[in-house]
Structure formats: C-alpha cells, structure tokens
C-alpha cells in the first residue's frame, strides 16, 4: 500500500470541541488521516473536506501539519488562553507511524509543558512510551493523563478491525510501562463490535488484562456507525463477514444497535468495572474542572436518541 504524506503549513492548531458531554473543550491534531486504518474510524468523514475518498484515502493520504508545534506555542501564549482542558488526538492518532519520522507530537508535548496547560493524550500506539521522559516531567508540574484505546483481546479480531495498529499485547505492555512511570492511564474499551468481539467471556478477558496492566479506569463503548464510517464498515462486513451482512442491516438501521443489546452490554460493563476496580475516574479531569464524569454518564449518552 502506497502512503502519500502531504506536508503542509497550518494557520491554527487548537480547535474548539462543541460537544458538552466531553470533559475537554479543545483538541489538537498534528496529523489528518491515519495509517492505523481502523475500519470503524469515525474521523473518516474529515477527508471529504479535502475532496478525498474517506473510505480509501483516509489511511493512504496523511496530512502532516509541519508547523503545528510553533503555531500551538503562539496560541497558548496569548493572554486570552485560560489553560482550558485539551485533548491531543481528538480526531486522528498523534502517535501513528508518521510520528516516528516527524516527531511533531513530542514537540507539542514540550509546548504544553512550557505553558502548563492541562492535557489528555488519546492513542492506540505503544510509540507513546518513547515520550515517558517528557510525560513524567509534565505530570510533576501539571495535569496530564493518557487514554489508550483497546478493542479486543483476540489478535484475529483486532487485526481485522484495526489492520495496521499496534497489537493489543503491545498496547497492554505500554500501559504497564506508563503506569510504572507514575502516569495516569485510562482505557477506551471500544468499540465492542456485535458478533465479532462482543462475547461476554471475551470482554471479561480484556477487562482482566487491562486490570493486570495497571490501568486506572475503563470507559467502554459499543460500535456506532454513521456517514462515511458506516458505508466503509458495511463494505468491510460484506467482504470479511458476509454471513453477518443481513444481521448488520437489521442491527444498524440507526447509528446504534437495538436498545436491548445496549442495555445488556452496559450491565456487563458496570459489573466488570466494579469487579476489576477500574473506576478511578478522578484521574480523568483536572481538579479545577467541573464535576467528575462517571461510568453512568458515558453509558447514558451512548446511543442517545436511538430506539
């Protein structure tokens, strides 16, 4: 697969996040597009703004914002910046393979350290362990935590759903290294994909592995599909799991599976979070932010508006 990296200069880096159900108000993304090629990725639609095909070009045409650390420094240095909560990797993974070469994320961390702005980093890559030195220094002076995305304990299922992302084993090892360094690490256990990685036993095995790795908390989520990501995922099901095609058409007549399915899985999530003590949500937000989020908040918002 040929990858086309397009190096560009950007005018801004910080972007406002309008969704009120999230704990952060701002996002930063040094890359657009992602080589991890996750079939379900919600961010695929962003490539349509560039007149590119979200289904194919999202993982083959990567926009590299070459001056993003310098622009971020200008934005954080402005008097009007009030050190609001930021997520690094709000749309595309900041530790995708391109980061090995460009090291933009590492430079961006240095900027956040300089201005002591509270930060969460979202990734599914063990490359983040490269920056333990900077992250450890940051954690002594400011709020910083990490959320690692993990979807499946099954290597076969993970490879199908996230073809070029680091393996679950590598991610679990990264979690342990980060926790050993004293860093706060939560898990986005998502997506749970109906009929593929959603058996109760498989989900519990993943919870157990996450607990053994030392994670602070888990936020689980069931696959939802809309727009370009829905079209891409249905093509994937037709190609890889043709026996599930009719089930998916029934299950995903809206963006989420039926309510009875969501309710059953949400009960399982609550039970396992309690059993494995993966509920340290106080590490999710800075103390000076509004009320801490709870697992009930996240589960309640999931599938909102669907029947």
N, C-alpha and C positions, 0 to 999 in steps of 0.2 A: 504494500500500500504506500503510495507516494504522499508525503506530507508537505504541504506548502505553508511555510512560515512567512507571514507578511509583517514586516517591521514598520511600525507607524509611530508618529508623534501624537500625543493626546493633549487636549486642552484642559481636561479635568479628570480627576480620578474618583473622588468621593461622589457617590450617588445616593440620593435620598430613598429610603425604603418606606413606602406608604402604608404597608400592612400593619395594623395596630396590634395584631396578635403575636408579633415577634418582639423579642426583648431588645433588639438593636434597631437604631434609626438610620444607620448609614452603612453602605457597603463599599468595598474596594476590590477591583479585579484587574490584575496586571495582564491577563490574557482573555481573549474571547475565542470560544471554541475549546475543545478538549480532546486530546488523543486517547483518553481512557475509553471513549466510545460506548459509554453505558447506554444500553438500548432504551431505557426508560427516561433518560435525562429530560427534565422539564425545560432546560435552557435552550433546547434546540431552536425554538422559535426565534431567538435573537439573531440567528444568521439570515433570516428572511429580510431583516432590515438592511442587509448588505447585498441584497439580490442574489443570495446564495441558497442552495438547497439544504434545508435543515436536516433532512434525512441522511444525506451523504456528505455534505461539505463540512458539517459541524466538527467532525473528527479528522478531516483532511486539510482544512484551511484554518490555520490558527493565527489570529491577530495578536501580535506582540506589541504591547504599549511601552516602547523603549524608554520614554522619559517619565514613566509613572512615578518612580521614587522622587524625582525632582519636583514634579507637579504636586505630589502629596505634601511635600515639605512646605511649599508655598501655601497650600490650603490650610494646613494645620497651624501655620504661623500667623494666620490672620486673627486680629483681635476678636472678631465675631465668633470664632470657633470656641465652643464651650465644653470641649472634651466629652462629647456625647459618645455613646456606645457604638462601636464599629465592628462589622464582621468582614474579615479578609477571606474572600472566596464566596461571596454571596451568590454568584452566578456560576462561575467556572473555577475549577480547582487550581489554587495558586501553587500547588506542588505537582502539577502534571509534568510529564517528561521534559517539556521545554524549559522548565525552571533549572534543570541541571546545567544547561548552557548559559541561559540569560541571567540567572540569579537575581531577578527583579524582586522576588518575594523576600529574599534575605535583606536586600537594601531597604525595602519597605518596612520590615521589622525594625530596622535601625532608626527610621524616621519616627515610628510610633514610640520607640524607647526614648528618643530625644524629647518628644513633647508629652510623654506620659499619658497618652490617650487610651482609655480602656478598650480592650481588643479581644475578640474571639476569632480563632482561625479554624476554618472548616476545610477538611481534606479527606481523601481516602488513600493517601500515599504515605508510605514509610519514609519518603525523602525528607519529611519534616524533622526527622531525628538529626539530620545534618545541622540543624539550627538550634540544637539544645543549648549550646553555649549562650546564644543571644536570648533565647526564651527564658533561660534560668535567670539571667541578669534582669530581664524585664519583670519577672514575677516577684523580685525582691523590691521593686520600686513602684509597681503599678498593677492594675488588674489585667491579667491575661489568662485565657484558658483556651483549650483546644477541643473541638468536636470532630471525632473520627467517624466517618460513615462506613458501616459494615452491613452487608445484606444477607449473607448466607454462610453457614458452616460447611456446606457442600462445595468442594472445589469444582465439581462439574457444573452445578447451577451458577456459581459465581462467575465462572469462565464464560458461560452463555450470556449472562446478564451484563457483565462488565468486562468485555473481552480483553482490554489492554490495561486494566487497573491492576495494581499490586494484589497479590493473593491475600485471602483472609488471614492466613498464618503470618504473613509479613506485617499485616496491619496490627494483629494482636501482639506481635513482638515489639512493634513500635510503641503501642500503648504502654507496655511494661517498661520500656526504656524511658518514656516521658514521665511516667509516674515515679520511677526510681530517681529521676532528677527533681522530684518535688513539684511537678507541674500538674495542673488540674486538667483532667481529660474526661469528657463525656462521649457517649456513643449515640449516633443517629442510626438506630437499627431499622434500616429502611432501604428499599421498600420490601415489605413482605408481599410476595407475588403469588396470588391464588394459583393453586395446582402445581406450582413449581418449587417454591421454597417455604411453604406455609404449614407443613405438618407440625402438630404440637410438639412432637419429640425433637424435630429439627430446630425449632425455635428455642426450646429449653436448652438444648445442647449449646446453642450460640450464646444464650444468656450465661450459662455456666462458664464458657470460655472467656467471655468478657469480664465476668467477675474475677476469674483466676488471673486475668491480666492486670487487675487492679483499678479498673475504671471507676469514676465517681458516680456516674449516673447513666441512665439509658432513656432515650426518647424514641419510642418505636413508631413506625408509620406503615400503613398499608398502601400499596400501589394505587395512585390515581392517575388518570390519563385524560389529556385534553389537547386539542390543537395538533401541532406537528408531532409532539411526542406520542400521541395516541395513534396517529397514522403510522409512524415508524414502528411502534410496538405491535400493532396488528399485522404489519408485514412480517415482523420477526416471528410471531406466533404461527403464521401461515407457513413460513419457511422451516422453522425448527420444531414446532409442536403442532402439526396440522390436526392431530386428534383433539386439540383443545380449542380450535377455531370457533366452533359453534358455542361452546361454553363461554368463551370470552365475549362474543357478541351479545349473549344474554346477560352476563355479569356486568358488562360495561356499556349498558345503554345510556348511562350518565357517566360522569367522570369517575365515580367510585363504585365499588361492588355493593351488593344489596345490604340493607341495614342489619339483617340478621347475622350476616357474615362479619361485619364490622364489630357488632356487639360481642359476638363470641370471641373474636381475637382480642378485643380490648380488655375483656375479663381475664384472658390468659396473660396479657401483658402486665396487668396490675398484680396478678398473683405472682408472677415471676420476678417482677421488680421488688416486691416485698420479700420473697424467698431469698433472693440473692443480694439484698440490701444495696440495690443500685438506685438509690433515691436521694443522693446528696445534691439536690438542686440548688443549694446555696452557692455552689461554685459556678452557676450558670450566669449570674449577673453581678455587677459591682454592687457594693452595699448601698451606694448613694442613688441607685436606680429605684424604680417603683417596685411594687410588691413582687416577690419572687414567683416565678412560674411553677406550676405543679404538673404532675402527670395528668391529672384530670383536665387541666386546661388544654393540653396538647391533644388528648384523646377526644375531648368535646369538640374541638374545632375541626377535627378530621371528618371530611365528608359533609361538612355543614351545607345544608340546602338540598342535599340529595335525599331521595326516598328509597 
